Amino acid sequence: MKKYLLSIAALLLGLLAHSQEADDLGNYAEVSIIPRLDVNPLFGAEPEFTLGNSSLYTLFEGSASEHFSWTVAAHWISWPAPALFGEETSALYQGLGYSDTNNLFDLVKADLSFGGWTFTLGKDCITTGGHEYDDWDWEVHPQLASPLWNDLACYQWGGKVAYTTPSEMTTLSLQMTTSPFGERPFSSGLWTYSAQWSGDYDWYSPLWSVSLFEREGSESGSAPHDYNVLISLGNQFFIGDWTVNFDWTNTSGMNEDYDAFLGGNIFHGCVDYAPSDRWDFALRGNYVITEKDSVIGNWWNLGTVAHFFPLPESQDLRLHAFVEYDSLLGGFEFCAGILYNLNFKLW
């Protein structure tokens, strides 16, 4: 991991030196510091108070030309519990060098584009999960996200090639990354292979994918490795100020060891209404069909969300609140918070 970080640092320093001599309008770089603070009481059989998705992220992105760009997203602090610095934050740092857990660095990737082709190399999100994965992690309300979004270590090292048609309506991609079912990237020798179709067809946007997650085979099996197949069909519909999302995935989540997908289905949906640039409202939820012998059984949650952007002509500052009911927890929870994107343009 140290070698990766040193290489990335050298690359970025080189880009900075090059940019000082460049007059190309394609050269830019900016850094965002993104704190989020939530208060999140849970009212149910076992009342609880947490700090929700309170966190601190940074985003460093830019381009050296119209053909080369980069993105580095880092998750420095996580506060899901009352303690400001607890096990969750420690895990972000202890997870460096592992592929079976997300860690400090979410994205560390470079994109090279020519015509309709884009080649991506580095640490990227596995192309799976439907439109639920469209938002940045700091924007998401995990309580209303699916079990797949919450449990999958989706940020992995690898490469992707994508082709966008001349109309820019259709993009097809192939990706190969390290597998989240291996302990260490590369040295585990386990890989994930993904194919994805995404589109923008005026009123409809599909995001369909098939991924093969390689994992260690069973001790009694004849093959050393086997594959879990994950199919995600994301569908997004646009009707005036309304956006409707409906994602389906052929699993009910991860097993307790996080090294395989459970059988079942996840139906994740969202109806969003944005009457202006200052307000948006949503109804979000999940219906999870578990395996027949599951002790949990089928469960669902449903919540209403409101976002307000108080700064004129900017969405850098967001005030948010939601209330949801979770049948698995058997109670309601409320969350209110603030998110601020503090942006600095370097060049």
DRENNUZA-749345 format. One line per 3 residues: for each residue x, y, z of C-alpha. Coordinates in nm, 4 decimals. Example, Ala and Ser with C-alpha at 12.3 -4.5 7.8 and 13.67 -1.06 7.14 Angstrom:
DRENNUZA-749345
1.2300 -0.4500 0.7800 | 1.3670 -0.1060 0.7140
//
This chain:
DRENNUZA-749345
0.0000 0.0000 0.0000 | 0.2896 0.2414 0.0729 | 0.4137 0.1906 -0.2821
0.0679 0.2770 -0.4178 | 0.0489 0.5953 -0.2110 | 0.4016 0.7058 -0.3066
0.3259 0.6485 -0.6740 | 0.0046 0.8483 -0.6461 | 0.1830 1.1320 -0.4659
0.4545 1.1425 -0.7317 | 0.1931 1.1496 -1.0064 | -0.0001 1.4345 -0.8481
0.3151 1.6397 -0.7824 | 0.4121 1.5899 -1.1434 | 0.0713 1.7089 -1.2554
0.1034 2.0177 -1.0360 | 0.4431 2.1072 -1.1867 | 0.3132 2.0491 -1.5370
0.0047 2.2630 -1.4779 | 0.2136 2.5674 -1.3891 | 0.3463 2.5729 -1.7436
0.0234 2.4784 -1.9202 | -0.2214 2.7178 -2.0770 | -0.4685 2.4488 -2.1819
-0.8161 2.5179 -2.0466 | -0.8438 2.1441 -1.9751 | -0.6050 2.1848 -1.6810
-0.7710 2.2282 -1.3424 | -0.7548 2.0865 -0.9927 | -0.9705 2.1374 -0.6886
-0.9956 2.0065 -0.3350 | -1.3160 1.9728 -0.1349 | -1.3314 1.9283 0.2418
-1.6681 1.7770 0.3286 | -1.7811 1.7506 0.6923 | -2.1196 1.6069 0.7858
-2.2886 1.6090 1.1249 | -2.6038 1.4100 1.2060 | -2.8141 1.3513 1.5156
-2.9964 1.0198 1.4868 | -3.2232 0.8911 1.7679 | -3.3897 0.5510 1.7283
-3.7250 0.4852 1.8950 | -3.8078 0.1168 1.9266 | -3.7764 -0.1862 2.1480
-3.4189 -0.0783 2.2290 | -3.3968 0.3033 2.2062 | -3.0602 0.4310 2.0890
-2.8901 0.7579 2.0005 | -2.6151 0.7794 1.7375 | -2.4502 1.0394 1.5189
-2.5828 0.8774 1.2031 | -2.3573 0.9262 0.9001 | -2.1484 1.1982 1.0644
-1.8139 1.1948 0.8907 | -1.5279 1.3872 0.7332 | -1.4335 1.3350 0.3679
-1.2028 1.5017 0.1196 | -1.2224 1.4976 -0.2584 | -0.9292 1.5853 -0.4862
-1.0085 1.5870 -0.8539 | -0.8933 1.7521 -1.1714 | -0.7494 1.7056 -1.5169
-0.4171 1.7646 -1.6910 | -0.5799 1.7857 -2.0336 | -0.9040 1.6978 -2.2074
-0.7803 1.3371 -2.2158 | -0.6454 1.2781 -1.8620 | -0.8240 1.3252 -1.5290
-0.8041 1.1902 -1.1752 | -1.0186 1.1458 -0.8627 | -0.9052 1.0815 -0.5049
-1.1802 1.0498 -0.2403 | -1.0781 0.9879 0.1212 | -1.2883 0.9070 0.4282
-1.0938 1.0412 0.7280 | -1.3381 1.0159 1.0173 | -1.6581 0.8202 1.0785
-1.8922 0.8903 1.3685 | -2.1759 0.6383 1.3691 | -2.1702 0.6092 1.7480
-2.1776 0.8628 2.0332 | -1.7984 0.8585 2.0692 | -1.6286 1.0976 1.8255
-1.3311 0.8707 1.7619 | -1.4221 0.5055 1.7968 | -1.3904 0.1681 1.6339
-1.5407 0.2812 1.3034 | -1.2771 0.5502 1.2505 | -0.9961 0.3163 1.3567
-1.1181 0.0579 1.1064 | -1.0722 0.3079 0.8226 | -0.6985 0.3160 0.8929
-0.6526 -0.0447 1.0014 | -0.8188 -0.1549 0.6774 | -0.5445 -0.0073 0.4585
-0.3939 -0.2885 0.2536 | -0.7039 -0.5075 0.2831 | -0.9660 -0.5775 0.0182
-1.2382 -0.7292 0.2389 | -1.3278 -0.3936 0.3954 | -1.3586 -0.0323 0.2861
-1.0888 0.1923 0.4279 | -0.9486 0.5445 0.4307 | -0.9286 0.5697 0.0502
-1.2518 0.5143 -0.1408 | -1.1340 0.6273 -0.4836 | -0.7796 0.6626 -0.6156
-0.8200 0.6501 -0.9911 | -0.7075 0.8030 -1.3168 | -0.9114 0.8226 -1.6398
-0.7704 0.8381 -1.9907 | -1.0231 0.9340 -2.2599 | -0.9997 0.9334 -2.6384
-1.3087 0.9806 -2.8498 | -1.5796 0.7628 -2.7018 | -1.3334 0.5430 -2.5103
-1.2430 0.5839 -2.1432 | -0.9785 0.3736 -1.9673 | -0.9763 0.3790 -1.5863
-0.6986 0.2489 -1.3645 | -0.6754 0.2519 -0.9857 | -0.9141 0.2076 -0.6960
-1.2715 0.2437 -0.8143 | -1.6248 0.1381 -0.7244 | -1.7273 -0.2017 -0.8575
-1.9819 -0.1418 -1.1338 | -2.2793 -0.2961 -0.9567 | -2.5760 -0.1972 -0.7430
-2.7882 0.0155 -0.9751 | -2.8662 0.3854 -0.9336 | -2.8340 0.3568 -0.5567
-2.4599 0.3991 -0.6129 | -2.4956 0.7262 -0.8095 | -2.4532 0.9536 -0.5057
-2.1308 1.0203 -0.3190 | -2.1079 0.8303 0.0105 | -2.1248 1.1492 0.2174
-2.4560 1.2384 0.0538 | -2.6237 0.9049 0.1329 | -2.8488 0.8228 0.4292
-2.7251 0.4675 0.5086 | -3.0347 0.3871 0.7153 | -3.2386 0.4076 0.3937
-2.9805 0.2387 0.1726 | -2.9971 -0.1303 0.0852 | -2.8094 -0.4085 0.2688
-2.5841 -0.4367 -0.0375 | -2.4815 -0.0702 -0.0177 | -2.4165 -0.0964 0.3553
-2.2268 -0.4279 0.3595 | -2.0314 -0.4660 0.0337 | -1.6676 -0.3508 0.0287
-1.7271 -0.1991 -0.3144 | -1.4048 0.0029 -0.3547 | -1.1432 -0.2188 -0.5178
-0.8214 -0.1932 -0.7212 | -0.8340 -0.2704 -1.0909 | -0.9171 -0.1337 -1.4319
-1.2148 -0.0565 -1.6521 | -1.2736 0.0186 -2.0179 | -1.5914 0.1968 -2.1266
-1.7266 0.3024 -2.4639 | -1.9819 0.5802 -2.5098 | -2.1656 0.6037 -2.8395
-2.1409 0.9254 -3.0483 | -2.4915 1.0236 -2.9355 | -2.3662 0.9999 -2.5719
-2.6858 0.8124 -2.4891 | -2.5339 0.4670 -2.4286 | -2.2239 0.3539 -2.2390
-2.0987 -0.0049 -2.2247 | -1.8199 -0.1027 -1.9857 | -1.6081 -0.3985 -1.8780
-1.4234 -0.3986 -1.5462 | -1.1793 -0.6229 -1.3604 | -1.1011 -0.5513 -0.9951
-0.9749 -0.7306 -0.6882 | -1.2439 -0.9282 -0.5075 | -1.3900 -0.8128 -0.1747
-1.3976 -1.1820 -0.0793 | -1.0169 -1.1898 -0.0621 | -0.8251 -1.0611 0.2385
-0.5541 -0.8722 0.0498 | -0.5731 -0.7063 -0.2932 | -0.3738 -0.8892 -0.5625
-0.1996 -1.1314 -0.3237 | -0.5288 -1.3093 -0.2537 | -0.5510 -1.3951 -0.6233
-0.9281 -1.3351 -0.6267 | -1.0981 -1.1085 -0.8805 | -1.4308 -0.9518 -0.9709
-1.5404 -0.9243 -1.3340 | -1.8220 -0.6849 -1.4274 | -2.0116 -0.5793 -1.7378
-2.2469 -0.2831 -1.7338 | -2.4932 -0.1049 -1.9641 | -2.5894 0.2494 -1.8763
-2.7991 0.4907 -2.0765 | -2.9617 0.8297 -2.0893 | -3.2706 0.8086 -2.3113
-3.4532 1.1314 -2.2347 | -3.7121 1.0032 -1.9844 | -3.5403 0.6735 -1.8937
-3.1940 0.5835 -1.7624 | -3.1005 0.2151 -1.7244 | -2.8028 0.0955 -1.5207
-2.7838 -0.2812 -1.5615 | -2.4858 -0.4937 -1.4634 | -2.3652 -0.8485 -1.4113
-2.0679 -0.9183 -1.1838 | -1.8760 -1.2367 -1.1036 | -1.7225 -1.2230 -0.7556
-1.4468 -1.4789 -0.7113 | -1.4152 -1.6416 -0.3690 | -1.2419 -1.9339 -0.2040
-1.4143 -2.2628 -0.2881 | -1.5627 -2.4864 -0.0226 | -1.3314 -2.7353 0.1447
-1.5285 -3.0268 0.0010 | -1.5407 -2.8782 -0.3499 | -1.3146 -2.9920 -0.6297
-1.2397 -2.6364 -0.7510 | -1.0120 -2.4077 -0.5426 | -1.2279 -2.1060 -0.6260
-1.5903 -2.0423 -0.7137 | -1.7966 -1.7401 -0.8122 | -2.0940 -1.5532 -0.6745
-2.3010 -1.3976 -0.9547 | -2.4537 -1.0599 -0.8731 | -2.7123 -0.9134 -1.1095
-2.8295 -0.5544 -1.0642 | -3.0985 -0.3876 -1.2722 | -3.1199 -0.0167 -1.2009
-3.3996 0.1852 -1.3593 | -3.4524 0.5601 -1.3399 | -3.7493 0.7508 -1.4844
-3.7816 1.1299 -1.5278 | -4.1227 1.2998 -1.5275 | -4.0934 1.6767 -1.4994
-3.9773 1.7618 -1.1458 | -4.0163 1.3972 -1.0449 | -3.7541 1.1209 -1.0559
-3.8434 0.7584 -0.9868 | -3.5741 0.4974 -0.9150 | -3.6274 0.1252 -0.8965
-3.3308 -0.1104 -0.8438 | -3.3401 -0.4884 -0.8166 | -3.0527 -0.7111 -0.7062
-3.0503 -1.0909 -0.6800 | -2.9352 -1.1091 -0.3179 | -3.0630 -1.0186 0.0276
-2.7167 -0.9062 0.1405 | -2.3925 -1.0513 0.2715 | -2.3393 -1.3484 0.5006
-2.2085 -1.2945 0.8541 | -1.8472 -1.3460 0.7415 | -1.8863 -1.1005 0.4511
-1.7317 -1.3522 0.2115 | -2.0397 -1.4504 0.0079 | -2.3800 -1.3208 -0.1001
-2.6958 -1.4594 0.0508 | -2.9801 -1.5802 -0.1661 | -3.2922 -1.3705 -0.2023
-3.3766 -1.0329 -0.3533 | -3.3430 -0.6640 -0.2753 | -3.5938 -0.4162 -0.4168
-3.4729 -0.0602 -0.3591 | -3.6906 0.2333 -0.4594 | -3.7021 0.6109 -0.4440
-3.9527 0.8733 -0.5569 | -3.7917 1.2181 -0.5624 | -3.9595 1.5548 -0.6117
-3.7419 1.8627 -0.6707 | -3.9622 2.1707 -0.7189 | -3.6580 2.4034 -0.7175
-3.2798 2.4092 -0.6784 | -3.3275 2.4888 -0.3082 | -3.5550 2.2004 -0.2057
-3.6058 1.8339 -0.2765 | -3.8210 1.5705 -0.1102 | -3.8095 1.1929 -0.1398
-3.9800 0.8739 -0.0379 | -3.7209 0.5944 -0.0090 | -3.7329 0.2329 0.0981
-3.6278 -0.1287 0.0610 | -3.8086 -0.4599 0.0509 | -3.5763 -0.7546 0.1202
-3.6755 -1.1139 0.0468 | -3.4456 -1.3450 0.2415 | -3.3610 -1.7136 0.2009
-3.6316 -1.9601 0.3007 | -3.4405 -2.0810 0.6076 | -3.3431 -1.7317 0.7233
-3.4127 -1.6608 1.0900 | -3.4625 -1.2940 1.0031 | -3.7330 -1.3427 0.7429
-3.8440 -1.0840 0.4911 | -3.8218 -0.7251 0.6051 | -3.8763 -0.3704 0.4805
-3.8140 -0.0085 0.5638 | -3.9623 0.3161 0.4381 | -3.8741 0.6766 0.5016
-3.9452 1.0345 0.3960 | -3.6514 1.2681 0.3310 | -3.6230 1.6458 0.2953
-3.3177 1.8391 0.1722 | -3.2799 2.2181 0.1835 | -2.9957 2.4136 0.0209
-2.9912 2.7589 0.1860 | -2.7149 2.9179 -0.0240 | -2.8455 3.0910 -0.3386
-2.7213 2.9394 -0.6657 | -2.5206 2.6747 -0.4774 | -2.5800 2.3313 -0.3313
-2.2573 2.3249 -0.1285 | -2.4497 2.3594 0.1988 | -2.7262 2.1062 0.2657
-2.9645 2.0758 0.5584 | -3.1361 1.7375 0.5715 | -3.3849 1.5410 0.7772
-3.5669 1.2125 0.7486 | -3.7907 0.9819 0.9450 | -3.8165 0.6103 0.8696
-3.9712 0.2910 0.9962 | -3.7711 -0.0333 0.9888 | -3.9607 -0.3582 1.0367
-3.6407 -0.5422 1.1318 | -3.5673 -0.3001 1.4161 | -3.9354 -0.2719 1.5020
-3.9313 0.1021 1.5447 | -3.8915 0.4523 1.4029 | -3.5804 0.6603 1.3728
-3.5331 1.0283 1.3047 | -3.2270 1.2005 1.1644 | -3.1415 1.5666 1.1145
-2.8106 1.7024 0.9995 | -2.5933 1.9363 0.8002 | -2.3495 1.8724 0.5149
-2.1048 2.1298 0.3789 | -1.8819 2.1055 0.0743 | -1.5948 2.3494 0.1245
-1.4304 2.3781 -0.2162 | -1.0857 2.5170 -0.3020 | -0.9718 2.5645 -0.6607
-0.5957 2.4967 -0.6888 | -0.5596 2.5963 -1.0516
//
